Amino acid sequence: MKKTFWLILTCISVGLISGPVYFWYQATRLPDWYSDRAMAASSIDLSDRAAIQQAAQKVESRLSNIQPAPDGRAEVELNEAELNALVASQVARVADSQNLAPVVKRINTQIAKGRIESGAVINLADLPARSLRQHEQDLLMQLVQAFPGLSDRDVYVGIEGTPAIADGRLKLDGTHLRIGNVRFSVANVARQLGVSESALRERIGQQLPLDQLGIRDVQLEDASIKIQGVVE
């Protein structure tokens, strides 16, 4: 997650340079699930660790008790809430290890139109600057000086893509990073950072606890993901 904040700051700086007024308006838009109380129930409050742990353990228990067919094939279907519980659990562990937990407000994962989007609302005012490297601190300071309002407001950041299989593991194809309502391709951000696209994908990739299932196929159906594979 610490590396992800560097990616976020880079995306923001690229956007401000390319079109500051338009970018600012689009980048500071919050998703409906955060601003609409009726939809907020679908997201997870990162500060509620007991609820996160309980939800994640329920899903992980289900995954660990997959009953395969005689030939070893198995299938599991996760809805948005279950997938979000796994993502929130991972984010919480990483945030704690990097002292970034206060920054993340709420997390939400959505499945729609053949794509998965997982993101969080953060507030840079709670970012412990001392935990950043010097060049990250410098970039953060430049952004705050240019746009003072950025330092104390909620901002949505997310990752979206189409699920695919690579070497028996779940990954996202066509991946985009999202700041508010602005999307950045991984290739574009990689060029800005001066790193290879594959290296950047490695940085932002998240591994869900599906190691016991050698994944052979993945399908999105309505608001759920169906994973088929062989129990290892």
N, C-alpha and C positions, 0 to 999 in steps of 0.2 A: 504494500500500500504506500509505503514511503516513496517508492519509485513512481507509483501512479500519480502522486501529487506533483512530482516534477513534470510528468506528461500533461497534467491538467494545466499547470502554470504555462507550459510551452504553448499549448493550444490557445489559451487566452491571449497570450502575447501575439501569436500569429494572427489571430482574429482582429485584435485591436489595430495592428499595423495595416491589415488589408482593408478595413472599413470600420473605423471606430464607432461612429454613431449607430449604424445599422447593427453591427456586431453587439454593441452594448445592449441594445433593446432586445435582441434575440437571445443573447447569452444569459440574460438575467431572468428569463421567463421560467417559471416553476411549473412542473407537471401538474395535471389535474388531480392526480392521486394525492398530492401534497397539499394543495390549496383548497380542495373540496373536502369538507368534513365527512360527507357521505361516502367518499371513496378512500379516505385515509385509513380505514380499517384494513385495507389490503396490504398496507405497508407495515414495516416492523420498526419499532423504536429501539435503536441500538443500546440505549441505556437500560432497557428492560432485559437484563441478562438471564434472569430466571425463565422468562417466557421464551427467549431465544433457545436456551439450552433444552428446555422441555420439548419444544417443537422439533428441534434438530434431532434429538435423541429418538423421538417417535419415528421419524423418517429413517434414520440410520438403522434402527432396530428392524424396520420393515425390509430394508435393503439387505441386511445381514441374514435375514431368514427367507431369502428367495428360494422357492421350491422348484428345482429344474425338472424338465421332462426326462425320461430314461436316457435320451441321447445327449443330455447335458444342456439342451437349449432352455433358455428362460426369458421371461419378459417382465418388465416393470413399467408402470405408468405413474408419472408424477404430475400433479396439478400445479398451478402457479404458486399456491400457498406452500406446498411441500418443497418445491424448488427454491422458493424464496427463503424458506427456513434454513436450507443447506447453505445458501449463499451468505445469509446474515450470520450464521455461525462461523463461517470462514473469515468474513470481514471482521467480526468481533475479535477473533483470536489474533489476526494480524495487526489490527488497530491497537490492541493491548500491548503487543510486543514492541510496537513502534511509538507508544505514547501518543497515539493519534485518536483515541476513542472520543474525546470531547468534540472533535471536529465534525464527526458524522452524526447527523440528526436522525434521519429515517432512511430505510432501505426498501426497495421494491423491485420485484421481478415480474415481467409481463411476457406473455406468449401471444403473438398476434401476427397474422399475415405471413406465416411461415418463418418468423424470426423470433429470437429471444432478446429481450432488452433487460438488463439488470443495472440499477443505478442507485445513487444515494444523494440526498440533499445534505450539503456541507456548509459550514460557515468558516471562512478563513480567519475570522477574528479569534477563533479558538485554536488556530494552528500554532503549536509550540515551535516558534522560529528557530530556537536553539537546536532542535533536533534535525534541522535541515543543513545540508552542506552549504558552503559559502556561496557558490554560484546560484543555488536555489534561493538562498536568502536575498541575494542581490536582485534576482528576477522578481521575487515577491515584492521587494521594496520599490522597484521601478513601477510595477503595476499599481501598487497602492498610491504612489505619488501621482501617477497619471490619472488614476480614477479612484479618488478617496472613498467613494461609496462602495467599492468592491471589498473593502476590508471589514465591513460589518453588515453583511447581508447574506441571506441564504442563496446558494447556487446549486443547481442540479448538475451532476456529472454521472455519466453512464457509459456502458459498453453494450453494443448490439451486434447481432450477426445471425447467420443461418447455421443451425447445428449440422455437423458432419462428423465422419469417423476417420481417424488416422491412427494406424497401428493399434487398433483395438481401444482407442480412447476417444472421448467426446471432445470436440473442438468447435470453434465458431469460424465459419467462412464469411467473406464479405464483411469483415469486422469494421465497425466505425466507433470512434470515441465521440461522445456527445457532451457538450457544455450548454446547458439550457436547451434552446431549440436549434442549436448549431451543431452540425455533424462534421467530423473530420475523418477521412480515410486513414487507415494505419500507414499506408504508403506515404501519404503526405506528411504525417507527423514524423515518420522515420527519416524522411529527407531533412526536415527541420532540425532534428536531433543529430543528424549525421551518423545514424546507425542503420544496420540492415533491417529490412522489414521482418525477417524471421526472428532476429534478436528482440525486436520490439514486441512481436507477438508472444515471445517467451516471457517477457516482463509482465505483460498484462493478462496472461492466461491464468485461469483459475481451474484447479483440479477438484472436481466433486468426488465424494467417497464412493466410487464405483469400481474400485480396483478388482473386486472379486468377480466382476462381470466383464468377460472379454467381449466388448461391444461389437456387434456385426451390423446393426441397422438402427436408425433413429428416425422417428417420425413425429411431426407436430400435428395434433388433432385438437381443434378448437382451442381451449385454454389448458392443454396438457401436453406433455412430452412422453412418447412411448419409446422405450429403449429395449432392444432385443439383442441377445448375446448368448454366450456360453459360460456357465459357471466354472470358475477356475479353482 
